[in-house]
Amino acid sequence: MDLIRPKAIEPGMTLGVVSPSSAIEADDLEKGLTPFYQRGYKIVLGEYALARRGYLAGTDEQRARDLMAMFAREDVDAVLCSRGGYGAARLIPYLDPAVFRNHPKLLIGYSDITVLHLWLLRHVGLVGLYAPMPITMTRHIPDHAMEVFWRALEVPEPLGELPPWDAPYRTIVPGEAQGRLTGGCLCLVADSIGTPYEIDTRDAIVVLEDVDEPPYRLDAMLNHLALAGKWAVCRGIAFSEDTRWEQHVKEGEPTLTPDEVLDDYFGTLPQPSMAGFPFGHITDPLTLPYGVLAELDTERGKLTILESATVRR
């Protein structure tokens, strides 16, 4: 499927805010939107952006309707997800690919939003941004990560070499590879198998991260994807972190470390692979575009984005 690159945005334009997954508190949303207001963006909230049904932001139909309505609105220039959590996969039966194909816009979000990015890539060919959201911006994000974020939204040029700072990393298998970028939050990527949004890793650079997963769960998810043949056909793998995994292992409990698990699955592959690539549920997360051509150098710990995610207006 040919890629559809949405238009870049700039201060003064309007962001439509939706909550496709978990509910968000009004105070958290307002605080998390502050950087966008300060940048000069206008904000419109989806009808159900602050809705709550248990742990979800409204019913599945309401959340899906909000998402499609924001894409269809002529006065909205890009769509910003308020947070992740859980629930995006429940929207899939209610989404119409034609709405997104006829009104291509940037979708901005990460974590549970992995589901929507993978679905849009497979069914529409729409490039989206795995990027910080308002819930992320309720805490401080370092300037070097925010600089990449704003460039991804506003500059219709390739992001180039990432990270633009010296981040600690670990080479698992040394080498270089080119491929189209895909991946996201590991638990959602693993859950995609057998669904309408199943990840396509053929000839791809796969970027992965997760949070709050004990090592045995990390093991199970990587094994699931291995048995599904997803590692055998990719070009390269960049893993970030399994953030806060230590909190889920009791003192004295026998365990493998995440590094040992990664080595078990990626260390014997011919494809270049690394750990510690900075994106996802970390302090200074990179913004990454789905579907564009990228080059991974695991000896240097760098990913070079070779194509623009957006086009000029």
JOKABEL-V401974 format. One record per residue. N is the residue number from 1. RES is the residue in one small letter. PHI is phi as a letter, one per 30 degrees, with the letter a starting at -180 (* if undefined). PSI is psi in degrees with one decimal (* if undefined). D_CENTER is the distance of its C-alpha to the mean C-alpha in whole Angstrom. Layout:
BEGIN
N_RES_PHI_PSI_D_CENTER, N_RES_PHI_PSI_D_CENTER
END
This chain:
BEGIN
1_m_*_134.7_20, 2_d_d_143.4_20, 3_l_d_142.9_17, 4_i_c_117.7_17, 5_r_c_120.2_16, 6_p_d_170.1_16, 7_k_d_141.9_19, 8_a_d_157.8_18, 9_i_c_171.5_19, 10_e_a_159.3_21, 11_p_e_142.1_23, 12_g_j_-20.0_25, 13_m_d_176.7_23, 14_t_c_129.8_22, 15_l_c_130.5_18, 16_g_c_127.0_18, 17_v_c_127.6_17, 18_v_b_162.9_16, 19_s_b_84.3_15, 20_p_d_-8.7_14, 21_s_b_-113.7_14, 22_s_d_160.8_16, 23_a_d_151.3_19, 24_i_b_142.8_19, 25_e_d_145.3_22, 26_a_e_-40.4_23, 27_d_d_-40.9_24, 28_d_d_-41.3_21, 29_l_d_-45.8_19, 30_e_d_-43.7_22, 31_k_d_-42.7_21, 32_g_d_-19.7_18, 33_l_d_-9.7_19, 34_t_e_-45.7_21, 35_p_d_-30.4_20, 36_f_d_-42.1_19, 37_y_d_-44.6_23, 38_q_d_-30.2_24, 39_r_d_-19.2_22, 40_g_j_11.7_24, 41_y_d_149.7_22, 42_k_c_151.6_23, 43_i_b_133.3_22, 44_v_b_135.6_22, 45_l_c_139.9_21, 46_g_d_156.6_21, 47_e_e_-34.0_24, 48_y_c_19.5_22, 49_a_e_-28.9_20, 50_l_c_15.5_22, 51_a_d_162.6_23, 52_r_b_129.8_23, 53_r_b_94.1_24, 54_g_i_-124.0_24, 55_y_c_4.4_21, 56_l_c_157.5_20, 57_a_d_65.3_20, 58_g_j_-176.7_22, 59_t_d_166.1_23, 60_d_d_-43.6_21, 61_e_d_-39.4_23, 62_q_d_-44.3_23, 63_r_d_-40.0_19, 64_a_d_-40.7_19, 65_r_d_-41.3_21, 66_d_e_-46.8_20, 67_l_d_-48.7_17, 68_m_d_-34.6_19, 69_a_d_-39.7_22, 70_m_d_-36.9_19, 71_f_d_-35.7_19, 72_a_d_-22.5_22, 73_r_d_129.0_24, 74_e_d_-21.8_25, 75_d_c_8.5_25, 76_v_c_129.1_21, 77_d_c_-22.4_20, 78_a_a_161.2_16, 79_v_c_124.4_14, 80_l_c_124.0_12, 81_c_d_135.1_11, 82_s_d_-35.5_13, 83_r_a_174.6_12, 84_g_c_-123.3_10, 85_g_j_-107.8_13, 86_y_a_145.1_14, 87_g_k_-16.3_15, 88_a_d_-35.7_13, 89_a_d_-24.1_14, 90_r_d_-13.5_18, 91_l_d_-20.6_17, 92_i_e_-44.5_17, 93_p_d_-16.5_21, 94_y_c_-1.3_21, 95_l_c_136.4_19, 96_d_c_112.6_21, 97_p_e_-30.8_19, 98_a_d_-33.8_22, 99_v_d_-43.9_21, 100_f_d_-34.7_18, 101_r_d_-36.7_20, 102_n_d_-15.9_23, 103_h_b_62.6_21, 104_p_d_129.8_18, 105_k_b_161.5_16, 106_l_d_130.5_13, 107_l_c_124.9_10, 108_i_c_119.8_8, 109_g_l_165.1_6, 110_y_b_-167.4_4, 111_s_i_-118.8_6, 112_d_d_-19.3_8, 113_i_d_-11.3_6, 114_t_e_-42.6_5, 115_v_e_-48.2_9, 116_l_d_-38.8_9, 117_h_d_-45.8_7, 118_l_d_-40.4_9, 119_w_d_-45.3_12, 120_l_d_-37.5_12, 121_l_d_-41.6_12, 122_r_d_-41.1_15, 123_h_c_-17.7_17, 124_v_b_-29.5_17, 125_g_i_19.7_15, 126_l_d_127.6_14, 127_v_d_133.4_11, 128_g_b_173.1_8, 129_l_c_121.2_6, 130_y_d_100.8_3, 131_a_b_159.3_6, 132_p_e_151.6_9, 133_m_b_173.0_10, 134_p_e_-40.1_14, 135_i_d_-33.5_14, 136_t_d_-35.6_13, 137_m_d_7.7_15, 138_t_d_-12.6_18, 139_r_c_169.0_18, 140_h_d_132.0_19, 141_i_c_127.2_16, 142_p_e_150.9_18, 143_d_e_-35.9_19, 144_h_d_-29.5_18, 145_a_d_-38.4_15, 146_m_d_-31.4_15, 147_e_d_-41.2_17, 148_v_d_-39.6_14, 149_f_e_-52.3_12, 150_w_d_-36.6_16, 151_r_d_-40.0_16, 152_a_d_-37.0_13, 153_l_d_-36.5_14, 154_e_c_-17.8_18, 155_v_c_111.4_19, 156_p_d_59.7_19, 157_e_b_159.9_19, 158_p_e_142.0_18, 159_l_d_-19.9_16, 160_g_i_-149.5_18, 161_e_d_127.5_18, 162_l_b_146.7_15, 163_p_d_152.1_16, 164_p_d_7.9_19, 165_w_b_169.9_20, 166_d_d_94.0_22, 167_a_c_142.5_19, 168_p_d_141.3_21, 169_y_a_171.3_20, 170_r_b_123.3_21, 171_t_d_129.0_22, 172_i_c_-58.5_22, 173_v_b_118.7_24, 174_p_d_150.6_25, 175_g_k_-179.6_24, 176_e_b_149.5_23, 177_a_a_150.4_21, 178_q_c_145.8_19, 179_g_a_172.9_17, 180_r_d_142.0_14, 181_l_d_131.9_11, 182_t_a_175.0_9, 183_g_k_-139.0_7, 184_g_k_-143.9_5, 185_c_d_123.9_7, 186_l_e_-43.1_10, 187_c_d_-35.2_12, 188_l_d_-36.3_10, 189_v_d_-45.0_10, 190_a_d_-41.2_14, 191_d_d_-17.6_15, 192_s_d_-19.3_14, 193_i_d_128.0_17, 194_g_i_7.6_20, 195_t_c_171.4_18, 196_p_d_-9.7_18, 197_y_c_23.9_14, 198_e_e_132.5_15, 199_i_d_138.5_13, 200_d_c_108.2_15, 201_t_c_4.7_15, 202_r_d_124.4_18, 203_d_h_31.9_19, 204_a_c_154.2_15, 205_i_c_118.3_14, 206_v_c_121.7_11, 207_v_c_134.3_9, 208_l_b_148.9_9, 209_e_a_167.7_9, 210_d_a_176.2_11, 211_v_b_142.3_13, 212_d_i_32.9_17, 213_e_c_124.3_17, 214_p_d_156.1_21, 215_p_e_-34.3_21, 216_y_d_-30.3_23, 217_r_d_-41.0_20, 218_l_e_-44.7_18, 219_d_e_-48.6_21, 220_a_d_-41.0_21, 221_m_d_-42.7_17, 222_l_d_-36.7_18, 223_n_d_-42.0_21, 224_h_e_-44.4_20, 225_l_d_-33.0_18, 226_a_d_-46.0_21, 227_l_d_-25.6_23, 228_a_d_-0.6_21, 229_g_i_14.8_22, 230_k_d_-29.3_18, 231_w_d_-30.2_19, 232_a_d_-26.1_22, 233_v_c_-0.4_21, 234_c_d_171.8_18, 235_r_c_-29.2_19, 236_g_a_163.2_17, 237_i_b_129.2_15, 238_a_b_112.3_13, 239_f_c_141.9_13, 240_s_c_-100.1_12, 241_e_b_157.1_14, 242_d_c_85.6_15, 243_t_d_134.5_15, 244_r_i_25.6_18, 245_w_d_-31.5_20, 246_e_d_-29.6_23, 247_q_d_-12.5_24, 248_h_c_13.6_24, 249_v_b_120.9_26, 250_k_d_150.0_30, 251_e_e_127.4_32, 252_g_i_-4.8_34, 253_e_d_129.3_32, 254_p_d_133.1_32, 255_t_a_159.2_28, 256_l_c_155.6_26, 257_t_d_159.6_24, 258_p_e_-38.3_20, 259_d_d_-40.6_22, 260_e_d_-39.0_24, 261_v_d_-45.4_22, 262_l_d_-41.3_20, 263_d_d_-37.7_23, 264_d_e_-40.9_25, 265_y_c_-34.9_22, 266_f_c_-22.0_21, 267_g_d_-24.8_24, 268_t_c_0.7_27, 269_l_d_154.0_24, 270_p_d_-20.2_26, 271_q_d_143.5_22, 272_p_d_141.2_21, 273_s_b_158.4_19, 274_m_a_166.1_18, 275_a_b_160.6_17, 276_g_i_14.1_16, 277_f_d_125.6_13, 278_p_d_90.8_12, 279_f_a_164.5_9, 280_g_j_-138.4_7, 281_h_d_58.8_10, 282_i_b_177.7_13, 283_t_d_-40.7_15, 284_d_b_75.4_14, 285_p_d_134.1_10, 286_l_d_155.7_10, 287_t_c_128.7_8, 288_l_b_138.0_7, 289_p_c_133.4_8, 290_y_d_139.5_8, 291_g_j_-16.8_12, 292_v_d_159.7_14, 293_l_d_134.7_16, 294_a_b_158.6_15, 295_e_b_127.0_18, 296_l_c_130.2_17, 297_d_b_100.7_20, 298_t_d_-15.6_20, 299_e_d_-30.6_24, 300_r_c_-9.8_23, 301_g_i_33.7_19, 302_k_b_146.1_18, 303_l_b_121.1_15, 304_t_c_119.3_17, 305_i_d_115.5_15, 306_l_c_-14.8_18, 307_e_b_153.0_17, 308_s_d_145.7_17, 309_a_d_-19.6_14, 310_t_b_170.4_16, 311_v_b_163.2_20, 312_r_d_152.7_23, 313_r_d_*_24
END
